[in-house]
Amino acid sequence: MKLKYMTMLTMLLLLLSACAGEENREGAGSVSDGESSTTENNALEHGVTDQAPSEVGFNMTGNDIEAAQNVPAAEKKALIETFETYLKAFNEENLEKYMSVIAKEPEGFDYNQEEKDVKAAFEQYDVNRTAEDVTVIKYDKKQAQVFASLTISLEQEETGAKVDRTGRQVTVFAKEDGNWRVSSVYFIGDVAE
């Protein structure tokens, strides 16, 4: 049975890599880093789709990361802290803390469905996400975008099957009640060579 789950997770990873590699497409979805609506995909990549709205201000291909120059220091600090809370709460499987940084009226996913999907992922998987190159790449008073290179390690608790994945993500934040909240996520996985 363990082999069956490992094979399934490997096939999932290959499928996602192949999809991400085709034409270097980027995806939009829920805030859990590219995860789709199925529980297996949710733990690894939340809601990756084939369409990316034009308002995302970052080319997901290439190595150059250009920081926005118009970000006030206090806003930059608040955005980075919210992004770190978002990652840390997910890694710690702290649903209440995680949902506290999610927009109540998000653009890229359904709030209630996100809560259900993340809870299911916490019950079935041990996921650890680490971020590098965290950079505010677009900013205005109502919306901001934060780029990060992510490493995602997934282990299915029941079987011990493991999958590791890297990719690039743009997390879109919206101002709600004076606080930055995650409103949508665009993730593209790196293609395995």
N, C-alpha and C positions, 0 to 999 in steps of 0.2 A: 504494500500500500504506500509506503514511503517513496518508492521508486515512481509510482504513479503520480504522486503530487510533485515530485522533483521534475519529472518529465513535463507535467502540465505547466509548472512555473517557468521552466526553461523555454518551452514553446511560446508562452506568453511573452517572455523577454525578447525572443527572436522576432515575434510578430510586431511588438512595439518598436523594436529597433528598425525593422524593415519599413514600417509605416513612417517613422520619423525620418528615415534616410531618404525616402522618395521625395525628390525635389526640395529637400530641406524644409519641409512643411513645419509650421508651428501650430500649437493648439491652444484652445481656450477651454476652460472648464472650471471645476470647483476649485476651492482654495487649497486643497490638500496635495498640491504639487503634481498636477497632471493626472490625477486619478479619474477613471471613468465610473460609470454607474454600477458596474459589477464589483463585488467585494474584493475579488482577487486583484483587479486593476486598481481599485481604490487605495490599497495599501502601497502600491508602487507608484502609480501615476494617476492623478485625479483628472478626469474629464477631458483628455486630449481629443480634439476634433480636428478636422481638416481645414477649418476656416479660422482665420485670425483677423480680428477687426483692425481697421486702418489706424485707430487711435493709439495702438501700442507703439511707443516711440523708440523701439530698439530693433535692430536687425539681429535676429537670433543666430546668424551665421557669422563666422569670422572671430577674431580674437580681440579686437579693439573694444574697450568699454569706455564710453565717454560720459563722465559725470555731468549732471546738470549744473550750470554755473549760478543759477538764480535762487538756490535753496538757502533760506535763512538758517543759521546754525542751530537754533532751537528746534526748527521743523525737521532738519536732517537728523538730529539726535532722537526726536520723537519717532520718526519713521523707522530708523534702525532699531530702536528699542522694541517697537511693535513687531517688526519682522523677527527679531530674536525671540520674543515671547511666543509668536506664532510657531516657530520651529521647536522651541524648548517644550511648550505645552504638548505638541504632538508627540515628541520623543518620549515625554514622561507619561503619555496617555492620560493627560489631565483634560477631560472633555470640557469641564466648566471653564477652565482658563483658556483653552483653545477657542471655544465659542465666544469668549469675551472680546476677542480681537477680530471677529468676523463681522462684516457689515450686516446690519439688520435688513437692509434692502440692497443686496449685492447685484452687480450687473452680470456676472458670469456664471451664476449657479443659483440654486434654490436654497435658502437658509435652512429650512427644516430638513430637506433631503441631505444636505451636507452633514447635519448633526447625526442623522441616522447612519449615513455611510461611514463617518469617522468612528462612531461607536462600534459598528460592526467590524471595522478594521482593527480597532483596539482589542476586540474580543478574539480575533483570529490570528493576528500577526504581531510580531515585534518589529517595529520599523524604527530605524535611526537615520535621520537626515542631518547632514552637515553642510554648511554653506561657506563658500569662499568668494572673494571678489565682490562682496556686498556693496552695491553702489546705487545711489539715487540718480536715475538717469533722466527723469522728467518730473517737473514740479510746477504746480500752480496752487492757489490757495484751497481749492476744492478736491484736487486729485493729484496723486503722485505715483511714480513707478519706480520699483526697486529691482535691480538686476542681481542675480546670484548664480554662481556655479554650484550645483548641488551634487552630492554623493548620497545615494539612497541605498541602505542595506535593509533587506526584507528577509524575515524568517517566519515561516508558518509555525505557530506554536505547537499544533497538534502533531506535525510530522517532522519538524526540524529542517525542512527543505529551505534552502537559502538562495537568494538572488541578489546581486549587487548591480546598481545602475548609476550612471552619471548623466548629467544633462545641464541645460541652462534654463533659467526661469526668470520671467518678469512677473512680479507680483504688483498688482494695481491696488492702490489704497485710495479710499474716499474718506472725506471728513464727515463724521457723524457726531453730533453733540460735542463738537470741539476736539474730538479724538480721531486719530487715524485708525481705520478699520480695513481689513482685507476685503476687496470687492470682486476681484477676479484674478485668475492666474493663467499665464501662458507658459507652457513648458515644452521643450523639445529635448528628447533623449539623444545622447551621443551615440553614433553608430559604432558598433564593435568592429574592430579591424581584424 
